[in-house]
Amino acid sequence: MLFLMKNQLRLRPTSWKAWYSLLAIAAFFLGSQASLLTQLAENLSPGVNHTVQMLATPLQFIAFAVLALAAFALVTKKWPTAEDLGLRPTLTLREIGLLAAVFVVTHLFFWLLSRGMTSADTSAVPTTKEMFEEMGLGKGLASDFASLVSVVILAPICEEILYRGLILRPIHDGLLRKWPAAAVAVA
């Protein structure tokens, strides 16, 4: 599979320059500032504050991916496609089932951990409930659901778009144009 991906990337290079990867890195840092929303929401009503805190992590992942894609679209005058990013445009049913299974198992595991396990010596070791609260879990089904969707679905998708597609792909194609013989030797 990796060999197939290498050949696909080599056969369909983009016109992207290696420095374009700096755009994605800058977008990552700008998108990570979406967490500042939680600080701004502290003075709002408790319900609005809770909602903003619940959505801050998913918005952060979405923000850095969208900002990076928009930066590439601005520079290249074309929105990057899945092929440009070195990604497959579709998921198989097996992959969708695997994602759903990971999500369900993770959620059940966290739910079970949040119910019951406590420390015998509360002064030395925090309880499971305290650890979950520190991680932002245990604040209700909607909040836990947003956290799990962020970690299980959004993080991997945005990570693939950002790192493989918008940081490594421009470097790959820039090096491929500079040393095409090296790409043939590697494959």
BAKOL-999852 format. One record per residue (C-alpha): residue in three letters; y, x, z; residue number from 1. Coordinates in nm, 4 decimals, always signed. Each point is the difference from the previous one (the first is absolute). Example, Ala and Ser with C-alpha at 12.3 -4.5 7.8 and 13.67 -1.06 7.14 Angstrom:
# BAKOL-999852
@code=ALA&yy=-0.4500&xx=+1.2300&zz=+0.7800&pos=1
@code=SER&yy=+0.3440&xx=+0.1370&zz=-0.0660&pos=2
This chain:
# BAKOL-999852
@code=MET&yy=+0.0000&xx=+0.0000&zz=+0.0000&pos=1
@code=LEU&yy=+0.2406&xx=+0.2823&zz=+0.0870&pos=2
@code=PHE&yy=-0.0843&xx=+0.1739&zz=-0.3270&pos=3
@code=LEU&yy=+0.0729&xx=-0.3232&zz=-0.1873&pos=4
@code=MET&yy=+0.3385&xx=-0.0331&zz=+0.1746&pos=5
@code=LYS&yy=+0.0910&xx=+0.3632&zz=-0.0820&pos=6
@code=ASN&yy=-0.0789&xx=-0.0580&zz=-0.3661&pos=7
@code=GLN&yy=+0.1947&xx=-0.3260&zz=-0.0065&pos=8
@code=LEU&yy=+0.3045&xx=+0.1715&zz=+0.1488&pos=9
@code=ARG&yy=-0.0266&xx=+0.2899&zz=-0.2427&pos=10
@code=LEU&yy=-0.0402&xx=-0.2297&zz=-0.3011&pos=11
@code=ARG&yy=+0.2936&xx=-0.2230&zz=+0.0947&pos=12
@code=PRO&yy=+0.2747&xx=+0.2205&zz=+0.1406&pos=13
@code=THR&yy=+0.3384&xx=-0.1461&zz=+0.0823&pos=14
@code=SER&yy=+0.3347&xx=+0.1463&zz=-0.0969&pos=15
@code=TRP&yy=+0.0827&xx=+0.0385&zz=+0.3698&pos=16
@code=LYS&yy=+0.1424&xx=+0.3272&zz=+0.1188&pos=17
@code=ALA&yy=-0.1327&xx=+0.1658&zz=+0.3150&pos=18
@code=TRP&yy=+0.3329&xx=-0.0455&zz=+0.1833&pos=19
@code=TYR&yy=-0.0473&xx=-0.3791&zz=-0.0189&pos=20
@code=SER&yy=-0.2330&xx=+0.0363&zz=+0.2969&pos=21
@code=LEU&yy=+0.3120&xx=+0.0723&zz=+0.2078&pos=22
@code=LEU&yy=+0.1176&xx=-0.3540&zz=-0.0796&pos=23
@code=ALA&yy=-0.3141&xx=-0.1406&zz=+0.1616&pos=24
@code=ILE&yy=+0.0418&xx=+0.2213&zz=+0.3053&pos=25
@code=ALA&yy=+0.3607&xx=-0.1145&zz=+0.0402&pos=26
@code=ALA&yy=-0.1095&xx=-0.3641&zz=-0.0413&pos=27
@code=PHE&yy=-0.2610&xx=+0.0522&zz=+0.2706&pos=28
@code=PHE&yy=+0.2649&xx=+0.1162&zz=+0.2451&pos=29
@code=LEU&yy=+0.2375&xx=-0.2821&zz=-0.0932&pos=30
@code=GLY&yy=-0.2770&xx=-0.2602&zz=+0.0253&pos=31
@code=SER&yy=-0.1058&xx=+0.1275&zz=+0.3380&pos=32
@code=GLN&yy=+0.3410&xx=-0.1025&zz=+0.1302&pos=33
@code=ALA&yy=-0.1098&xx=-0.3651&zz=-0.0203&pos=34
@code=SER&yy=-0.1197&xx=+0.0495&zz=+0.3562&pos=35
@code=LEU&yy=+0.3680&xx=+0.0019&zz=+0.0990&pos=36
@code=LEU&yy=-0.0148&xx=-0.3769&zz=-0.0462&pos=37
@code=THR&yy=-0.1744&xx=-0.0249&zz=+0.3356&pos=38
@code=GLN&yy=+0.2891&xx=+0.1718&zz=+0.1738&pos=39
@code=LEU&yy=+0.2517&xx=-0.2288&zz=-0.1695&pos=40
@code=ALA&yy=-0.2011&xx=-0.3073&zz=+0.1012&pos=41
@code=GLU&yy=+0.0010&xx=+0.0828&zz=+0.3717&pos=42
@code=ASN&yy=+0.3241&xx=-0.1942&zz=+0.0504&pos=43
@code=LEU&yy=-0.1257&xx=-0.3095&zz=-0.1819&pos=44
@code=SER&yy=-0.1887&xx=-0.2903&zz=+0.1510&pos=45
@code=PRO&yy=-0.3525&xx=+0.0791&zz=+0.1256&pos=46
@code=GLY&yy=-0.1648&xx=-0.1974&zz=-0.2803&pos=47
@code=VAL&yy=+0.1931&xx=+0.1769&zz=-0.2746&pos=48
@code=ASN&yy=-0.0502&xx=+0.3364&zz=+0.1721&pos=49
@code=HIS&yy=-0.3770&xx=-0.0576&zz=+0.0140&pos=50
@code=THR&yy=-0.0098&xx=-0.0994&zz=-0.3674&pos=51
@code=VAL&yy=+0.1994&xx=+0.3060&zz=-0.1072&pos=52
@code=GLN&yy=-0.2222&xx=+0.2294&zz=+0.2065&pos=53
@code=MET&yy=-0.3097&xx=-0.1644&zz=-0.1472&pos=54
@code=LEU&yy=+0.1214&xx=+0.0521&zz=-0.3581&pos=55
@code=ALA&yy=+0.1523&xx=+0.3481&zz=+0.0438&pos=56
@code=THR&yy=-0.3189&xx=+0.1955&zz=-0.0746&pos=57
@code=PRO&yy=-0.1041&xx=-0.1961&zz=-0.3106&pos=58
@code=LEU&yy=+0.3580&xx=+0.0158&zz=-0.1272&pos=59
@code=GLN&yy=+0.0056&xx=+0.3735&zz=+0.0556&pos=60
@code=PHE&yy=-0.3069&xx=+0.0544&zz=-0.2194&pos=61
@code=ILE&yy=+0.1314&xx=-0.2319&zz=-0.2682&pos=62
@code=ALA&yy=+0.3491&xx=+0.1537&zz=+0.0143&pos=63
@code=PHE&yy=-0.1070&xx=+0.3561&zz=-0.0673&pos=64
@code=ALA&yy=-0.2339&xx=-0.1001&zz=-0.2838&pos=65
@code=VAL&yy=+0.2605&xx=-0.2232&zz=-0.1679&pos=66
@code=LEU&yy=+0.2790&xx=+0.2553&zz=+0.0466&pos=67
@code=ALA&yy=-0.2144&xx=+0.2742&zz=-0.1529&pos=68
@code=LEU&yy=-0.1022&xx=-0.2197&zz=-0.2953&pos=69
@code=ALA&yy=+0.3621&xx=-0.1062&zz=-0.0522&pos=70
@code=ALA&yy=+0.1171&xx=+0.3629&zz=+0.0072&pos=71
@code=PHE&yy=-0.2541&xx=+0.0846&zz=-0.2704&pos=72
@code=ALA&yy=+0.1013&xx=-0.3039&zz=-0.2042&pos=73
@code=LEU&yy=+0.3641&xx=+0.1036&zz=+0.0278&pos=74
@code=VAL&yy=-0.0651&xx=+0.3580&zz=-0.1130&pos=75
@code=THR&yy=-0.2614&xx=-0.0725&zz=-0.2687&pos=76
@code=LYS&yy=+0.1558&xx=-0.3296&zz=-0.1211&pos=77
@code=LYS&yy=-0.3451&xx=-0.1613&zz=+0.0279&pos=78
@code=TRP&yy=-0.1885&xx=-0.1551&zz=+0.2906&pos=79
@code=PRO&yy=-0.3134&xx=+0.2112&zz=+0.0748&pos=80
@code=THR&yy=-0.3282&xx=-0.1648&zz=-0.0947&pos=81
@code=ALA&yy=-0.3300&xx=+0.0371&zz=+0.1838&pos=82
@code=GLU&yy=-0.1144&xx=+0.2439&zz=-0.2689&pos=83
@code=ASP&yy=+0.3195&xx=+0.2050&zz=+0.0436&pos=84
@code=LEU&yy=-0.0789&xx=+0.0231&zz=+0.3692&pos=85
@code=GLY&yy=-0.3581&xx=+0.1082&zz=-0.0694&pos=86
@code=LEU&yy=-0.1333&xx=-0.3193&zz=+0.1577&pos=87
@code=ARG&yy=-0.2324&xx=-0.2645&zz=-0.1303&pos=88
@code=PRO&yy=+0.1846&xx=-0.3288&zz=-0.0570&pos=89
@code=THR&yy=-0.2735&xx=-0.2209&zz=+0.1475&pos=90
@code=LEU&yy=-0.2371&xx=-0.0103&zz=+0.2938&pos=91
@code=THR&yy=-0.3656&xx=-0.0855&zz=-0.0341&pos=92
@code=LEU&yy=-0.1506&xx=-0.2843&zz=+0.2020&pos=93
@code=ARG&yy=-0.1897&xx=+0.2606&zz=+0.1999&pos=94
@code=GLU&yy=+0.3238&xx=+0.1781&zz=+0.0922&pos=95
@code=ILE&yy=+0.1697&xx=-0.3258&zz=+0.0979&pos=96
@code=GLY&yy=-0.3016&xx=-0.0903&zz=+0.2133&pos=97
@code=LEU&yy=+0.0075&xx=+0.3421&zz=+0.1635&pos=98
@code=LEU&yy=+0.3714&xx=-0.0378&zz=+0.0808&pos=99
@code=ALA&yy=-0.0620&xx=-0.3443&zz=+0.1477&pos=100
@code=ALA&yy=-0.2950&xx=+0.1274&zz=+0.2045&pos=101
@code=VAL&yy=+0.2033&xx=+0.2912&zz=+0.1390&pos=102
@code=PHE&yy=+0.2799&xx=-0.2392&zz=+0.0882&pos=103
@code=VAL&yy=-0.2314&xx=-0.2465&zz=+0.1772&pos=104
@code=VAL&yy=-0.1958&xx=+0.2671&zz=+0.1869&pos=105
@code=THR&yy=+0.3189&xx=+0.1770&zz=+0.1072&pos=106
@code=HIS&yy=+0.1576&xx=-0.3226&zz=+0.1194&pos=107
@code=LEU&yy=-0.3114&xx=-0.1039&zz=+0.1922&pos=108
@code=PHE&yy=-0.0276&xx=+0.3441&zz=+0.1557&pos=109
@code=PHE&yy=+0.3626&xx=-0.0045&zz=+0.1163&pos=110
@code=TRP&yy=-0.0345&xx=-0.3568&zz=+0.1241&pos=111
@code=LEU&yy=-0.3115&xx=+0.0883&zz=+0.2009&pos=112
@code=LEU&yy=+0.1642&xx=+0.3090&zz=+0.1448&pos=113
@code=SER&yy=+0.3044&xx=-0.1977&zz=+0.1045&pos=114
@code=ARG&yy=-0.2181&xx=-0.2398&zz=+0.1998&pos=115
@code=GLY&yy=-0.1334&xx=+0.1432&zz=+0.3124&pos=116
@code=MET&yy=-0.0415&xx=+0.3714&zz=+0.0240&pos=117
@code=THR&yy=+0.2095&xx=+0.1239&zz=+0.2896&pos=118
@code=SER&yy=+0.0096&xx=+0.3256&zz=+0.1868&pos=119
@code=ALA&yy=-0.1445&xx=+0.0288&zz=+0.3520&pos=120
@code=ASP&yy=+0.2789&xx=+0.2369&zz=+0.1058&pos=121
@code=THR&yy=+0.3163&xx=-0.1557&zz=-0.1408&pos=122
@code=SER&yy=+0.2191&xx=+0.2889&zz=+0.1142&pos=123
@code=ALA&yy=-0.1843&xx=+0.2617&zz=-0.2086&pos=124
@code=VAL&yy=-0.0981&xx=-0.1769&zz=-0.3214&pos=125
@code=PRO&yy=+0.1952&xx=-0.2760&zz=-0.1735&pos=126
@code=THR&yy=-0.1839&xx=-0.3233&zz=-0.0604&pos=127
@code=THR&yy=-0.1013&xx=-0.1034&zz=-0.3469&pos=128
@code=LYS&yy=+0.2632&xx=-0.2711&zz=+0.0101&pos=129
@code=GLU&yy=+0.2703&xx=+0.2596&zz=+0.0779&pos=130
@code=MET&yy=-0.1169&xx=+0.2207&zz=-0.2854&pos=131
@code=PHE&yy=+0.0022&xx=-0.2942&zz=-0.2416&pos=132
@code=GLU&yy=+0.3481&xx=-0.1016&zz=+0.1114&pos=133
@code=GLU&yy=+0.1169&xx=+0.3569&zz=-0.0555&pos=134
@code=MET&yy=-0.1398&xx=-0.0136&zz=-0.3548&pos=135
@code=GLY&yy=+0.1720&xx=-0.3342&zz=-0.0588&pos=136
@code=LEU&yy=-0.3199&xx=-0.2057&zz=+0.0122&pos=137
@code=GLY&yy=-0.0823&xx=-0.2897&zz=+0.2288&pos=138
@code=LYS&yy=+0.3270&xx=-0.1838&zz=-0.0646&pos=139
@code=GLY&yy=-0.1635&xx=-0.2925&zz=-0.1718&pos=140
@code=LEU&yy=-0.2113&xx=-0.0711&zz=-0.3036&pos=141
@code=ALA&yy=+0.2873&xx=+0.0195&zz=-0.2512&pos=142
@code=SER&yy=+0.1219&xx=+0.3346&zz=+0.1319&pos=143
@code=ASP&yy=-0.3508&xx=+0.1467&zz=+0.0132&pos=144
@code=PHE&yy=-0.0669&xx=-0.1328&zz=-0.3512&pos=145
@code=ALA&yy=+0.3179&xx=+0.1672&zz=-0.1325&pos=146
@code=SER&yy=-0.0991&xx=+0.3280&zz=+0.1648&pos=147
@code=LEU&yy=-0.3520&xx=-0.0094&zz=-0.1394&pos=148
@code=VAL&yy=+0.1164&xx=-0.0943&zz=-0.3503&pos=149
@code=SER&yy=+0.2426&xx=+0.2913&zz=+0.0177&pos=150
@code=VAL&yy=-0.2635&xx=+0.2495&zz=+0.1073&pos=151
@code=VAL&yy=-0.2998&xx=-0.1238&zz=-0.1986&pos=152
@code=ILE&yy=+0.1599&xx=-0.1196&zz=-0.3247&pos=153
@code=LEU&yy=+0.3630&xx=+0.1075&zz=-0.0447&pos=154
@code=ALA&yy=-0.0306&xx=+0.3568&zz=+0.1274&pos=155
@code=PRO&yy=-0.2791&xx=+0.1018&zz=-0.2407&pos=156
@code=ILE&yy=+0.1612&xx=-0.1709&zz=-0.2991&pos=157
@code=CYS&yy=+0.3441&xx=+0.1467&zz=+0.0656&pos=158
@code=GLU&yy=-0.1517&xx=+0.3391&zz=+0.0775&pos=159
@code=GLU&yy=-0.1801&xx=+0.0049&zz=-0.3371&pos=160
@code=ILE&yy=+0.3150&xx=-0.1060&zz=-0.1844&pos=161
@code=LEU&yy=+0.2186&xx=+0.2503&zz=+0.1792&pos=162
@code=TYR&yy=-0.2195&xx=+0.3074&zz=+0.0340&pos=163
@code=ARG&yy=-0.2424&xx=-0.0168&zz=-0.2902&pos=164
@code=GLY&yy=+0.2256&xx=-0.1818&zz=-0.2421&pos=165
@code=LEU&yy=+0.3548&xx=+0.1126&zz=+0.0694&pos=166
@code=ILE&yy=-0.0329&xx=+0.3384&zz=+0.1694&pos=167
@code=LEU&yy=-0.3163&xx=+0.1588&zz=-0.1413&pos=168
@code=ARG&yy=+0.0104&xx=-0.1516&zz=-0.3509&pos=169
@code=PRO&yy=+0.3378&xx=+0.1534&zz=-0.0995&pos=170
@code=ILE&yy=-0.1125&xx=+0.3370&zz=+0.1368&pos=171
@code=HIS&yy=-0.3322&xx=-0.0322&zz=-0.1874&pos=172
@code=ASP&yy=+0.1652&xx=-0.0891&zz=-0.3292&pos=173
@code=GLY&yy=+0.2698&xx=+0.2667&zz=+0.0405&pos=174
@code=LEU&yy=-0.2663&xx=+0.2656&zz=+0.0575&pos=175
@code=LEU&yy=-0.2091&xx=-0.1391&zz=-0.2867&pos=176
@code=ARG&yy=+0.2921&xx=+0.0458&zz=-0.2416&pos=177
@code=LYS&yy=+0.0711&xx=+0.3493&zz=+0.1293&pos=178
@code=TRP&yy=-0.3624&xx=+0.1254&zz=+0.0016&pos=179
@code=PRO&yy=-0.2160&xx=-0.2254&zz=-0.2221&pos=180
@code=ALA&yy=-0.2799&xx=+0.2587&zz=-0.0216&pos=181
@code=ALA&yy=-0.0450&xx=-0.0093&zz=+0.3783&pos=182
@code=ALA&yy=-0.0678&xx=-0.3749&zz=-0.0143&pos=183
@code=VAL&yy=-0.2760&xx=+0.0526&zz=-0.2572&pos=184
@code=ALA&yy=-0.1583&xx=+0.2734&zz=+0.2169&pos=185
@code=VAL&yy=+0.0015&xx=-0.2249&zz=+0.3091&pos=186
@code=ALA&yy=-0.1582&xx=-0.2958&zz=-0.1797&pos=187
